[in-house]
Amino acid sequence: MIKFMGTEEDVRVLILAGGLSYERDVSLRSGRRVLDALRAAGLQAEMRDADVTLLPSLQEDPPDAVVIALHGATGEDGSLRGVLDLCGVPYVGCDARASRLAWDKPSAKAMLREAGIPTPDWVALPHDRFSELGAVAVLDRIADRLGLPLMVKPAQGGSGLGAAVVRDEADLPAAMVGCFAYDSTALVERYVPGMDVAVSVVDLGDGPQPLPAVEIVPRNGVYDYAARYTAGLTTWHTPARLDPAVAARVASTALAAHEALGLRDLSRVDLIVDAAGEPHVLEVNVSPGMTETSLLPLAVQAAGLDFGKVLGGLVGRALARG
């Protein structure tokens, strides 16, 4: 675990939560959970929104480190991290460049594929091209090329917002319309049936390490926004009910994805394990949820670690870089 210069009580940590994305409410819940955990670990911590008063506050009274609990574009597209770099304020998590790469799912999937990491075949379709080329012709070609079922989701976004599984070609247009409500580009990928798992990766000073995989079993079969954040709609198994050899492959694949995208400190890798026991990376999140139903805290608990101490260790890494 990272050692602080002086004592933990000397360290002032600012948690950024809220923002203006569709995931604002989830972000506030994550922020409050992080706030309580850091205080329990003995650090001075406060939480605030990322609004027009943030930059003046950082200049007048900069914290020792920042924990970004913002979800959606504000916390994950790299822009806020770039601003923190300009202000000279260290923060937990990857840098702006890696954040931008992971945030854009088609770009991240291309990088993973280049690194030899399995990810489902896909096509990214901006709304303008969708209209210009003729919706019916484009959708027919997508269905022919990728086959059914399909997964449709925003190219940029999280929490399952705008995502839908399409099992019948007749349902594809409605899924595209729902997706475009959240982003101007849709990612359509081949749906891989199997076990939904999430592997959190953390680095407390000895290099990035995968935590036990969390198996996700949504009641309605789709891990959408409601299933993620409504009590009783999802069951989680930690560690995931995997054969040891398969669990090892899943862990190594998640770690490889974390490293291929140039991430640091922490990430959450979402995967599907098919019937043959082969993992397929769906996406990688650089600002994972920290709520009471979020997957990284569940994995931390399954690993026998203290959530507040893990966060404190990550803060220590940020301070060392700063």
C-alpha positions, 0 to 999 in steps of 0.5 A: 500500500502507498505510504503518504508523506506525513500522515493521512490527516494531512492529505486533502482529497477533492471528489468530483461528482455530479456533472450534467450527463445522463448519469448525474444521479449515479455519479452523485451516489458514487461520490458519496460512497467514495467520500465516506470510504476516504473519511473512514480511511482517515483522509480529509475529503470533500465532494463538489460538483464540476461547475463554473466555480471549479477552476477558480476554486482549484486555483485559490485553494488546490486540493492535494489530489482529486478523485473523479467520480463523474460518469459520462462525458465529463468524467470520461472523455479526457477533457476534465483530466486535461484541465486538471493537468493544466492546473497542476492538480494530481488525480486518480486514474488514467491521463487525458489521452487514454481516457479519450481512447477508452471513452470512444468505444469504436476506437477502443475496440480497434485498439484492442483488436490490433493488440490481438484481444478478442472483441465482437465484430462491429460497425460504427454508424454516425446518424448523418451517414445513417440518414444520407445512405438510406436507413433501410439499406444500411440496416439490411447490410448490417444484419447481413454482415454481422448476423442476428442477434445484435447489440446496439449502443451509443459509441460514447456513453455508459450505464447501459443508457440507449443500449438494446439487444436486437433479436429480430431484424424488424426491431433494429430501426427502433433500437437505432432511434433509441441509441441516437437519443443518447449519442450521434453515433451508434455502435452495432456489434455482433451479440455474443451469448454467454456469461456477463462478467466484469473485471476490475483492475487496480494498481496499488504500487506493484503493477496493475492487478485484476480483482476477482471477476463479478458475474452479472445475472440481470433478471430480464436478461439485459444489463441496462440502466434499470438493472444496474441501479434498481435493487432486486433486478440483478444478481451478482456472483463474486467471484464469478462461477467460472472454471479456474482455467477460464477465470484465469483467461478472463483475468489475463484478458482484462489485464491485457485490455487495461494495458493495451489502452494505456490505462493506470490506477484503476479500470473496469473491463466488461466482458462476455464469456462464451459457451466455449469459455472464451472471453470477449471484451465489450468495453473498458470504463476508466471511471467505474461506478462506486455505488452500493450496487457497482461492480468495482466495490463488489470485486474489492470486497471479494478480494478481501480488501478494504474499500477505503484503503484501496482508494487511499492507496490510489490517492497515494499513487496520484500524490506520488505522480504530482 
